[in-house]
């Protein structure tokens, strides 16, 4: 587990984008696992900047996103498909058919998403954020470590945190489709970003804590290739 300490989210975005760019330069057809939320926005901004300066091409890159709200249409501004198009895909030369986000509307078995990932060759690098309760993807506390892509009931704390993106907390979906913890652990490399004091407890459990489903992020201790980017506030409780 490699830990990179930065001053703030802006620096985290620069560092994370550089790691992703190195992966693409080494393999222009690599498969990236991507994340949503406020944390990776600066990473995506730096990837867009690199593309605009002709430092990288995404034309052969394939992406799989971690999760999607259940019940939201892809054109809904709060959907994660809309987020990814708006924050990254619409600004680079990636082929939209090479970008995958779990469907929030289909009733088919969510585990088919894992089959799609496997057929593509597996995820080379998975980008992760971190929930205040230790969730990665939308794998809330108590999620089985051997879980594949599945429908999850969102924890009240997650709903409360995500309410800032909606006009009302009553509009926040209560379920989502998420890659499972086994799906995430199958990635060849994992890159996790956590910034802010509200992530300090989760980071402490991730790095120093017992490996337990009560803190889903703790499973990353068992992955052979993890890079964690944290700012001073997020790392404030580390031993």
Helices and strands as residue ranges (DSSP letters): E 2-6, H 9-26, E 31-34, H 41-52, E 62-65, E 67-69, H 80-87, G 89-91, G 96-98, E 99-100, H 112-120, E 125-128, E 150-153, H 156-162, G 163-165, G 169-171, E 175-178, H 181-185, E 189-194, G 197-199, H 200-208, G 213-222, E 226-231
